[in-house]
C-alpha cells in the first residue's frame, strides 16, 4: 500500500479545523479517504469497521481527552498509528501520549497544516517498516523454533543466554534449563578441559569456529556427537559481547561412517586374504587393483606390471563373454589360459611356463538402484588340478565303460557260440529222439514236442540276451542299420510303432565310444518307454550336424514332471535316466529332457565329434 491510498480517521470537534486538515491531506494524498468524527466515543465504535491506517486526534475532545482516547484504543488491542494534536504544547502531555502509543505529536501552530502531510507520510512509512520488521522477526523466529539444528547464544563467560527448543530433542534439556549454564558443563568429564580450552582459544582471539566435532552428554547420560559452528558478537567498537552459533546432531552420520570403515576393513581383509583371485577394473575396463591370490595365479612377481592392464585386451576372455559384458550382463565361464598369448602380446610379465585352466566370474559394478556403471569385479580360481582330476576320472570312466562293453562282447560271444550252439544241438537231439521208434505213442511225442519248443524258446532268449549285450550288427552293419534293426525288433515285440529317421550319418566315421554310447542311449530310452510310458508311437531322429551328433527320442506316452521324476529316480536308485546322463557327460555332451503328464516325453542329446568324414578321408 502507498500513501496515495491512505485511509485516515480524524477525530476533531471543531468543524472548521477539520476542513482545513482535510484540505491539506487531500492536496498531498489525492487518493486518500478521510473519515471524520467529532466525538471520540463514536470513532472508537467505528474503528473496527473502518480499520484506518492512521488516526489523527485532538487532545481536547468532548467527554474525554486524547490521552483517554489512547487508553481506550489500547484496551481494544488495536495497533493503529495515532498522531496527537494539541493547541497547548505541553511536554508532559506529549510524553504521556508517546508512552501510550502515539506515533507523533503536533502543536496547532502557524505551520501546522503545512507540517501535517509530512508527519502523516513519516508515520505511515515508519508503521509499514515496523510491520515489515515484525514479519521478518516472526519468520526468523519460526525458522529458529522449527529448524532441526540447535541455535544458541552465550555471553563472554560462556553462559547460555538463549537456546531454541531443539536442544530438548538433542540433549534432553528444555531451553529454560540451559539458560545460565556454561557450555563446558555438557562436555564428557575426561574431555572437558581439552574441549573447553579449544573454545576459549577462539574466544580470546574473537575468531569464528566452524565444523568442530565434539561429544556432549545427554540428560540421560549417553553421548551425543555434534558439529558446532559459532560466530563472535561484537559491538561497534569491536568489544566481544558473546557468541552465537548452530549445532547439529551428527551421531547417526558418525555411526554410519564407523560402520563403513569397519565394512571397508572387513572387505579389505577378505580381499587381501581370499584364496580366490580378485581384480577390480574401472568403467573403462582398466585394472586398478588386484589381490595377492590374483598375482599368484598369473605368476606376477611385480604387482605394478598388471596395473593398467585392459580387460578387453585379454585374448583369454572369450568374445561372447566380452559381448555380454558390453550389454551389462554378469559372465561366468571356464577357459584354458594361454600364457604364450600373454607373452606374445607383451601384456604383462609372468613367471608361468605352463598354461592353466581358470574359472572366471565377471560382475559389472553399479547398475542397480539407478546407480551409474562404475566398473567390473573379476573373481578367478585356478582349477587346473580339478580339471586334471576330472580328466582322469573321465578317462577312467571311459575305460570302465569300454571294459564293460568288452566284457559284454565276450559274454555275448560265449552265449552265442557256446550256450546257443549247445541248445541248438540239444534241440536237434530232441527233434530226432523218436526217429528210430516209429511206434512211439502220441502222448510221448507230444511231450517231446513241448521239450523241443522249450529248447527253441531258450535259444531265442539266449540269442536276444547275446544281442542286447553286444549287437553283432554294430560291427558288421554299422550304427544306423543296427539301430534300424533294433527299432524293427522292438516294434515287433512290443506292438509300438517306431519311426527311425537318420540324416548325415552315412559319411561320418565315429569312434567306438561314441557309437556304443549312441546305441546304448537309444536302447535305454526305448526300455524306459516300454516300462513306464505306455506309448503307441515312438520317433527317433539321429542327425550329424557338425560339430555335434544330435539324437532325439520322442514318445506320445504318459509323460511326467521332470524334476519330480529325476528326484524320485535318484531316491529309488533307478539308474535309467541317470545312466543316460552319465554316458552323455563322459563324451562332453549335453542331454535335456522335456515332459509333462499326458503329453509324452522328448529326450534330446547333443554329442560333439571331431572325426573327419569318410569322403574327406
C-alpha positions in Angstrom: 0.0 0.0 0.0 1.2 3.6 -0.8 0.4 6.8 0.9 -1.9 7.7 -2.1 -4.5 5.2 -0.9 -4.4 6.1 2.7 -7.4 5.6 4.9 -7.5 8.3 7.6 -9.7 8.8 10.7 -9.7 12.3 12.0 -11.3 13.0 15.5 -11.9 16.7 15.7 -14.8 18.6 17.3 -14.1 21.9 15.5 -15.6 21.6 12.0 -13.5 24.5 10.5 -10.3 23.0 11.8 -11.3 19.6 10.4 -12.0 21.1 6.9 -8.5 22.7 6.9 -6.9 19.4 7.9 -8.8 17.5 5.2 -7.9 20.0 2.6 -4.2 19.7 3.5 -4.5 15.9 3.4 -6.3 15.7 0.0 -3.9 18.1 -1.5 -1.0 15.9 -0.8 -2.7 12.5 -0.9 -5.4 12.8 -3.6 -6.5 9.1 -3.4 -6.8 9.1 0.4 -10.1 8.5 2.1 -10.9 10.6 5.2 -13.4 9.6 7.9 -14.4 12.4 10.3 -15.7 12.0 13.9 -16.4 14.9 16.2 -16.8 12.5 19.2 -14.1 10.2 20.5 -16.6 7.6 21.6 -18.2 7.5 18.1 -14.8 7.0 16.5 -14.0 4.2 18.9 -17.2 2.4 17.9 -16.3 2.5 14.2 -12.6 2.0 14.4 -13.1 -1.8 13.9 -15.3 -1.3 10.9 -13.2 1.3 9.1 -9.8 -0.1 10.0 -7.9 3.2 9.3 -4.2 3.3 8.5 -3.7 6.4 10.7 -5.8 8.1 13.4 -5.4 11.9 13.9 -7.0 13.0 17.1 -7.2 16.3 19.0 -6.2 16.3 22.6 -9.2 18.2 23.8 -12.4 16.2 22.9 -16.0 16.2 24.2 -16.3 13.7 27.0 -12.6 12.6 27.1 -9.1 13.8 26.4 -6.8 12.5 23.7 -4.9 10.6 26.5 -8.2 8.8 27.4 -8.7 8.0 23.8 -5.3 6.4 23.5 -6.1 4.3 26.6 -9.4 3.2 25.2 -7.8 2.3 21.9 -5.1 0.2 23.7 -7.8 -1.7 25.6 -9.4 -2.6 22.2 -6.0 -4.1 21.3 -5.8 -2.0 18.1 -2.4 -1.5 16.7 -3.1 1.7 14.7 -0.6 4.7 14.5 -2.0 7.8 16.3 -1.0 11.4 15.7 -1.9 13.6 18.7 -2.8 17.3 18.1 -3.0 19.9 20.8 -3.0 23.7 21.0 -1.3 23.8 24.3 2.2 22.5 23.5 2.5 20.8 26.9 5.6 18.5 27.0 4.1 16.3 29.8 1.1 15.6 27.6 3.4 14.8 24.6 5.5 12.4 26.8 2.4 10.6 28.2 0.9 10.3 24.7 4.1 8.8 23.3 4.1 6.3 26.2 0.6 5.3 25.4 1.4 4.5 21.8 1.1 7.8 19.9 3.5 7.8 17.0 3.8 11.6 16.8 2.7 14.8 18.5 1.8 18.1 16.7 1.1 21.5 18.1 -1.5 23.7 16.4 1.0 26.3 15.3 1.1 28.6 12.3 2.7 26.0 10.0 0.6 23.1 11.4 -1.3 22.5 8.1 2.0 22.6 6.2 3.7 20.1 8.6 0.7 17.7 8.9 1.1 15.9 5.5 4.8 15.3 6.0 4.1 13.9 9.5 1.4 11.6 8.1 3.8 10.4 5.5 6.6 9.8 8.0 4.3 8.0 10.5 2.8 5.8 7.7 6.3 4.8 6.4 7.6 4.1 9.9 4.5 1.9 10.6 4.9 -0.1 7.4 8.6 -0.5 8.2 7.7 -1.8 11.7 5.2 -4.2 10.1 7.9 -5.5 7.8 10.3 -5.8 10.7 7.7 -7.7 12.7 7.1 -10.0 9.7 10.8 -10.6 9.3 11.2 -11.2 13.1 8.2 -13.6 13.1 9.6 -15.5 10.1 13.1 -15.6 11.7 11.5 -16.8 15.0 9.6 -19.5 13.2 12.8 -20.6 11.4 14.7 -20.7 14.7 11.9 -22.5 16.5 11.3 -25.1 13.8 14.8 -25.8 12.5 16.3 -29.2 13.1 19.5 -27.6 14.4 20.2 -26.2 17.8 20.7 -22.5 17.8 22.2 -20.9 20.9 23.9 -17.8 22.2 26.4 -17.4 25.1 27.9 -14.4 26.8 31.6 -13.7 27.2 31.9 -16.1 30.1 30.3 -18.9 28.1 26.9 -18.9 29.8 23.9 -19.7 27.7 21.6 -16.7 27.4 19.4 -18.2 24.6 18.6 -21.6 23.3 15.9 -22.7 20.8 13.6 -25.7 21.6 15.7 -28.1 19.5 18.1 -28.5 22.5 15.5 -30.7 24.2 15.5 -33.3 21.4 19.3 -33.0 21.2 20.3 -33.1 24.8 17.1 -33.7 26.8 17.1 -30.2 28.4 14.4 -27.6 28.0 15.6 -24.1 26.8 15.0 -22.6 30.3 17.2 -25.3 31.8 20.1 -24.3 29.6 20.0 -20.6 30.5 22.7 -19.7 32.9 24.7 -22.9 32.5 28.2 -22.9 30.9 28.8 -24.5 27.5 31.5 -26.8 29.0 29.1 -28.2 31.6 27.9 -30.7 29.0 31.3 -32.0 27.9 32.4 -35.5 28.9 34.4 -35.3 32.1 37.5 -36.9 30.5 37.5 -34.4 27.7 36.2 -31.3 29.4 39.4 -29.4 29.9 40.8 -30.0 26.4 37.5 -29.1 24.7 36.9 -26.1 27.0 40.4 -24.7 26.2 39.8 -25.2 22.5 36.7 -23.0 22.5 38.3 -20.4 24.8 41.2 -20.0 22.4 38.7 -19.0 19.7 37.0 -16.6 22.2 40.3 -15.0 23.2 41.1 -14.3 19.5 37.5 -13.2 18.8 37.6 -15.7 15.9 34.7 -17.7 14.5 34.8 -21.5 14.6 33.2 -24.0 12.2 32.6 -27.7 11.8 34.2 -28.6 15.1 33.1 -32.1 16.3 32.5 -32.6 20.0 30.8 -35.0 22.2 28.1 -33.7 24.6 26.4 -35.6 27.5 22.7 -36.1 27.1 20.5 -35.6 30.2 20.0 -39.4 30.4 23.8 -39.9 30.4 24.6 -41.1 26.8 27.0 -39.3 24.5 25.7 -37.2 21.5 28.2 -36.2 18.8 27.6 -32.7 17.5 29.1 -30.5 14.8 29.3 -26.9 16.1 29.7 -23.6 14.4 29.9 -20.2 16.1 30.3 -16.5 15.3 31.6 -13.8 17.7 29.1 -11.0 18.6 30.9 -7.6 18.6 29.8 -4.1 19.5 30.5 -1.1 17.3 33.9 -0.7 19.0 34.9 -4.3 18.5 34.3 -5.5 22.0 33.2 -9.1 22.4 29.7 -9.5 23.6 29.4 -13.3 23.3 29.0 -16.0 20.6 26.0 -17.1 18.6 26.1 -20.5 16.9 24.4 -23.5 15.5 24.9 -27.2 16.5 23.7 -30.2 14.7 23.5 -33.9 15.7 25.9 -36.0 13.7 25.8 -39.1 15.8 24.0 -41.1 13.1 26.4 -40.0 10.5 29.4 -40.8 12.7 28.0 -44.3 13.4 27.4 -44.8 9.7 31.0 -43.7 9.0 32.3 -46.1 11.6 30.2 -48.9 10.2 31.5 -48.1 6.7 35.1 -48.1 7.9 34.6 -51.4 9.6 32.9 -52.8 6.5 35.8 -51.5 4.3 38.3 -53.0 6.7 36.4 -56.3 6.5 36.3 -56.2 2.8 39.9 -55.3 2.6 40.8 -58.2 4.8 38.7 -60.6 2.7 40.1 -59.0 -0.5 43.7 -59.5 0.6 43.4 -62.9 2.2 40.9 -64.6 -0.2 42.2 -67.7 -1.9 40.2 -66.5 -4.9 42.0 -64.1 -7.2 40.1 -60.8 -7.3 40.6 -58.0 -9.8 38.9 -54.6 -9.9 38.5 -52.8 -13.2 37.2 -49.2 -13.7 34.4 -48.2 -16.0 36.9 -48.1 -18.9 37.9 -51.7 -18.3 41.4 -50.7 -16.9 42.7 -52.7 -14.0 43.0 -50.6 -10.8 43.6 -53.2 -8.1 44.2 -56.9 -7.7 44.8 -59.1 -4.6 47.7 -61.4 -3.8 46.0 -64.6 -5.0 45.5 -63.0 -8.4 49.2 -62.3 -8.7 50.0 -65.9 -7.7 47.5 -67.4 -10.2 49.0 -65.5 -13.1 52.6 -65.7 -11.9 53.1 -62.0 -11.5 56.2 -61.1 -9.4 55.8 -57.3 -9.6 52.2 -56.1 -9.0 52.7 -52.9 -10.9 53.2 -55.0 -14.0 49.5 -55.7 -14.0 48.1 -52.3 -13.0 46.7 -50.6 -16.1 46.0 -53.9 -17.9 42.9 -53.7 -20.0 40.2 -56.3 -19.6 39.1 -56.2 -23.3 42.7 -56.6 -24.5 42.9 -60.0 -22.8 42.9 -62.7 -25.6 41.9 -65.3 -23.0 38.5 -63.7 -22.4 36.1 -65.3 -25.0 34.5 -63.0 -27.5 30.9 -64.0 -26.4 31.8 -63.1 -22.8 33.1 -59.6 -23.9 29.8 -59.1 -25.8 27.8 -59.9 -22.7 29.9 -57.6 -20.6 29.2 -54.7 -23.0 25.5 -55.4 -22.5 26.0 -55.0 -18.7 25.5 -58.8 -18.0 27.3 -60.9 -15.5 29.6 -63.5 -17.1 30.8 -66.9 -15.8 32.9 -69.3 -17.8 35.8 -71.7 -17.6 38.7 -71.3 -20.0 42.1 -72.6 -20.9 44.5 -69.7 -20.1 47.3 -69.4 -22.6 50.4 -67.7 -21.2 52.0 -67.9 -24.6 49.5 -65.4 -25.9 50.2 -63.1 -22.9 53.9 -63.2 -23.6 53.4 -62.8 -27.4 51.4 -59.7 -26.9 53.6 -58.4 -24.1 50.6 -57.8 -21.9 52.5 -58.3 -18.6 55.5 -60.2 -17.3 54.8 -63.6 -15.8 56.8 -66.5 -14.3 54.3 -69.1 -15.5 55.6 -71.5 -18.1 52.6 -73.9 -18.2 49.1 -73.0 -19.3 46.3 -73.3 -16.7 42.6 -73.7 -16.5 40.7 -71.0 -14.7 37.1 -70.4 -13.6 36.1 -66.8 -14.1 33.1 -64.7 -12.8 32.9 -61.1 -14.0 30.3 -58.9 -12.4 29.5 -55.3 -13.5 29.6 -52.9 -10.6 26.8 -50.4 -10.1 23.8 -50.6 -12.5 21.5 -51.3 -9.5 19.1 -48.9 -7.9 19.8 -46.3 -10.5 23.5 -46.2 -9.7 25.9 -45.5 -12.6 28.1 -48.2 -14.0 31.5 -48.0 -12.2 33.5 -50.9 -13.5 33.9 -54.7 -13.1 34.9 -57.1 -10.3 36.6 -60.3 -11.6 36.8 -63.4 -9.5 39.3 -66.0 -10.7 40.1 -69.6 -9.5 42.8 -71.8 -10.7 41.0 -75.1 -11.5 43.9 -76.8 -13.3 44.1 -79.5 -10.6 40.4 -80.0 -10.7 40.3 -80.2 -14.4 43.2 -82.8 -14.4 41.3 -84.8 -11.8 38.1 -84.6 -13.9 40.1 -85.7 -17.0 41.5 -88.7 -15.1 38.0 -89.6 -13.8 36.6 -89.1 -17.3 39.3 -91.3 -18.8 38.8 -93.9 -16.1 35.1 -93.9 -16.6 35.5 -94.2 -20.4 37.9 -97.1 -19.8 35.5 -98.7 -17.4 32.6 -98.4 -19.9 34.9 -99.7 -22.7 35.9 -102.6 -20.4 32.3 -103.2 -19.6 31.5 -103.3 -23.3 34.4 -105.7 -24.0 33.1 -107.9 -21.2 29.6 -107.7 -22.7 31.1 -108.6 -26.1 32.9 -111.6 -24.7 29.8 -112.7 -22.8 27.7 -112.2 -25.8 30.1 -114.3 -27.9 30.1 -117.0 -25.3 26.4 -117.1 -25.1 26.1 -117.2 -28.9 29.0 -119.5 -29.7 28.6 -122.0 -26.9 25.3 -121.9 -25.0 23.2 -121.1 -28.0 25.0 -123.7 -30.1 24.7 -126.3 -27.3 21.0 -125.6 -27.1 20.6 -125.9 -30.8 22.3 -129.3 -30.7 20.0 -130.3 -27.8 17.0 -129.3 -29.9 18.2 -131.3 -32.8 18.6 -134.3 -30.5 15.2 -133.8 -29.1 13.6 -133.5 -32.5 15.2 -136.8 -33.7 14.8 -138.8 -30.5 12.0 -140.9 -32.0 13.4 -141.3 -35.5 14.2 -145.0 -34.8 11.0 -145.6 -32.9 8.1 -145.1 -35.3 5.6 -146.8 -33.0 6.1 -144.3 -30.2 2.8 -143.2 -28.7 1.3 -139.8 -29.4 1.4 -138.8 -25.8 5.2 -139.2 -25.7 5.6 -137.4 -29.0 3.6 -134.5 -27.6 5.7 -134.3 -24.6 8.9 -134.4 -26.7 7.5 -131.6 -28.9 6.9 -129.5 -25.8 10.5 -130.0 -24.8 11.6 -129.0 -28.4 9.5 -125.8 -28.2 11.1 -125.0 -24.8 14.5 -125.5 -26.2 13.6 -123.2 -29.1 12.4 -120.5 -26.6 15.6 -120.9 -24.7 17.7 -120.5 -27.9 15.7 -117.3 -28.7 16.2 -116.0 -25.2 19.9 -116.6 -25.2 20.3 -115.0 -28.7 18.3 -111.9 -27.6 20.3 -111.7 -24.5 23.5 -112.0 -26.5 22.2 -109.3 -29.0 21.4 -107.0 -26.1 24.8 -107.5 -24.6 26.5 -106.7 -27.9 24.6 -106.2 -31.1 26.6 -108.1 -33.7 25.3 -105.8 -36.4 27.2 -102.8 -34.9 30.5 -104.1 -36.3 29.0 -105.7 -39.4 26.2 -103.3 -40.5 27.2 -100.1 -38.8 25.4 -97.9 -36.3 22.5 -96.7 -38.4 21.4 -100.1 -39.7 21.9 -101.6 -36.3 19.6 -99.0 -34.7 17.1 -99.5 -37.5 17.1 -103.3 -36.9 16.7 -102.7 -33.2 13.7 -100.4 -33.8 12.1 -103.1 -36.0 12.5 -105.8 -33.4 11.3 -103.5 -30.6 8.2 -102.7 -32.6 7.6 -106.3 -33.4 8.0 -107.5 -29.8 6.1 -104.6 -28.0 3.5 -103.5 -30.5 4.6 -99.8 -30.5 5.1 -98.0 -33.8 8.7 -96.8 -34.1 9.8 -94.3 -36.7 13.6 -94.0 -37.1 15.0 -91.2 -39.1 18.7 -90.7 -39.8 20.4 -87.8 -41.7 24.0 -87.1 -42.5 25.3 -90.2 -40.7 26.4 -92.3 -43.7 29.6 -90.2 -44.3 30.5 -89.9 -40.6 33.0 -92.2 -39.0 32.6 -92.3 -35.3 34.9 -93.8 -32.7 33.9 -96.8 -30.6 32.9 -94.8 -27.5 30.5 -92.5 -29.4 28.9 -95.3 -31.4 28.3 -97.6 -28.4 27.0 -94.6 -26.4 24.5 -93.6 -29.0 23.3 -97.2 -29.3 23.0 -97.6 -25.5 21.1 -94.3 -25.2 18.6 -95.4 -27.7 18.4 -98.9 -26.1 17.9 -97.4 -22.6 15.4 -94.8 -23.8 13.3 -97.4 -25.5 13.4 -99.7 -22.5 12.2 -96.8 -20.3 9.3 -96.2 -22.7 8.4 -99.8 -22.6 8.4 -99.9 -18.8 6.8 -96.6 -17.9 5.3 -94.7 -20.8 2.7 -97.0 -22.4 3.3 -95.2 -25.7 1.9 -96.2 -29.0 4.2 -94.0 -31.1 8.0 -93.5 -30.8 10.0 -91.3 -33.0 13.8 -91.5 -33.1 16.0 -89.0 -35.0 19.7 -89.3 -35.4 21.4 -86.3 -37.3 25.0 -85.4 -37.9 25.3 -81.6 -37.8 28.9 -80.7 -37.3 30.3 -80.3 -34.7 27.5 -82.4 -33.0 25.7 -85.6 -33.3 22.1 -84.9 -32.4 19.8 -87.7 -31.1 16.2 -87.1 -30.3 13.8 -89.7 -28.8 10.2 -88.7 -28.6 7.0 -90.6 -27.5 3.3 -90.0 -27.0 3.1 -91.8 -23.7 2.1 -90.8 -20.2 4.7 -88.2 -19.6 5.8 -87.0 -16.2 7.0 -84.0 -14.2 10.7 -83.9 -14.9 12.1 -82.6 -11.6 9.9 -84.9 -9.5 10.8 -87.9 -11.6 14.5 -87.3 -11.6 14.4 -86.9 -7.8 12.3 -90.0 -7.3 14.6 -92.0 -9.6 17.6 -90.9 -7.6 15.9 -91.8 -4.3 14.6 -95.1 -5.6 18.0 -95.9 -7.1 16.5 -96.3 -10.6 19.5 -96.0 -13.0 17.8 -95.5 -16.4 17.9 -91.7 -16.8 20.9 -91.3 -14.6 22.8 -93.8 -16.7 22.0 -91.9 -19.8 23.1 -88.6 -18.2 26.4 -90.2 -17.2 27.1 -91.7 -20.6 26.4 -88.3 -22.3 28.6 -86.4 -19.8 31.6 -88.8 -20.5 31.5 -87.6 -24.1 31.3 -83.9 -23.1 27.8 -83.8 -24.4 24.5 -82.5 -23.0 21.1 -84.0 -22.5 17.8 -82.3 -22.0 14.5 -84.0 -21.0 11.1 -82.4 -21.7 7.9 -84.0 -20.4 4.5 -83.2 -19.0 1.8 -85.6 -17.8 -0.3 -87.0 -20.6 1.8 -85.1 -23.2 4.6 -87.5 -23.7 8.3 -87.1 -23.4 11.2 -85.8 -25.5 14.8 -86.5 -24.9 17.4 -84.5 -26.8 21.1 -85.4 -26.8 24.0 -83.4 -28.4 27.4 -85.1 -28.5 30.4 -83.4 -30.1 32.6 -85.2 -32.6 35.8 -84.3 -34.3 36.3 -87.2 -36.7 36.6 -86.4 -40.4 34.0 -87.8 -42.8 34.8 -90.8 -44.9 34.6 -88.7 -48.0 37.2 -86.3 -46.8 39.5 -89.0 -45.8 
